[in-house]
Amino acid sequence: MFGDKSRWKVRVRVWIYRDGEKVLGPGRAELLGHIEREGSISAAAKRMAMSYRRAWTLVREMNDRAGEPLVELATGGAGGGGAHLTPRGKEALAQYQRLLTRAARAAQAARHNTRK
């Protein structure tokens, strides 16, 4: 079916929607992972070469669209501010990563099946 099979590639991108609006996708999941490790939206944004404003907008969208916070913010002060994933945020990120693994396996299987 695919003719020269060596030239065909299977790529999968996974997005999670709620009520027709994007909640999680590759960039947002990466941002959540950096927030988890760095404890800060600003530091996570820097790791991704993203503006703080863009990162903050994505966090706000994810929190609003998920129907409950995925990221919880601590305001500044003597100890400084910060951010961390809520239990729901950790679960959403873990589920997204499991979906990616399944999708990658399915893509690999599809690629293997086209070689027959």
N, C-alpha and C positions, 0 to 999 in steps of 0.2 A: 504493500500500500504506500509506503513512504519512499520508494525508489532507493536513492543513495542514502541508506540509513545512517551512515557515519556523520552526515551533515545535520541530522535532526536532533534536537535537544528538547527535553521536557523540563519546564520550569513551573514551579507552583508558588503563588503568593497567597498567603492566608490573611483574610480580614475577618474580624468579628464585628457584627452589627447588632444593634439593639434598636428596635422601632425604626428601622431604615437608616440609622445613623452609625457611622464608623465609630467604634469604641477602641478596638485594638488592631494593630497591623504591625508590619516589620519595624518601622521607625519608632512607633509608640511603645512597643514592647522593649526595644533597645533602651529607650529613655527610662522606662520603669526599672529595668535592670541596673542602669547607672545610678538612678536615685537610690535604689536599694543598697548598692555598694558604697556610694559616696555620702549618703545622708543629706543631700542638698540638690535642689533643682539647678542652682547656678553651676555647681561642679559637674553635674550630669550634662548640662548644656555644653560646657567647655569640652568635655570628653567627646562630644559629638560634633564639635565645631558648629554649634547652633547658638543663636542668640538666646539670652535669658528670656526675653519677651516671647519668642516662639515656643520655648520649652514650657513656660508658664501657661501660654494659651493651650497647648496640647494637654497639659495636666488638667486644666480647668474643663476642657471639653471631655476628657475621659471621665472625670469625676461626675460631671453633669449627665453625660450620656449613659453611664453605667447604672445610674439610679441610686448609687451610693458611692462614697469616696473610695478611690483606689489608692490615692496618695493623701496623706495627712500632713498639714503644714504646722510648723511651730514658728511663732513670730520671733523677731529678733529681741535683743535685750542684752543683759550682762553676759549670758552664756551663748548668745548668738541664736540665730534661727536654724531652721533645718527642715527636712522633709523625710518621711519614711512611708513605706507601703503599709497600708492597712492589712489586716488578715484577708479581706476580700481582694485587695490588690495583689497580694502574694499568690492567692489561689488563682486569680485571673491570669497572672503571668505564667504560673506553672501549667495551667490548662492550655494556654496558647502555645507554650513550648512543646507540650505533648501533641497538640494538633500538627505543629510543624514537623515533628518526627514522623507522625503517621503519613502526612502528605508527602514527605520525602521518600518514605518507603514505597508508597503507591506510585510515585513518579518513577522510581527506580524499577519497580516491577513492570510498569507500562513500557519503559524503555527496553527492558529485557525481553518482554513479549513481542516487541516489534522486530526483534532480531531473528525470530524464528521463521 
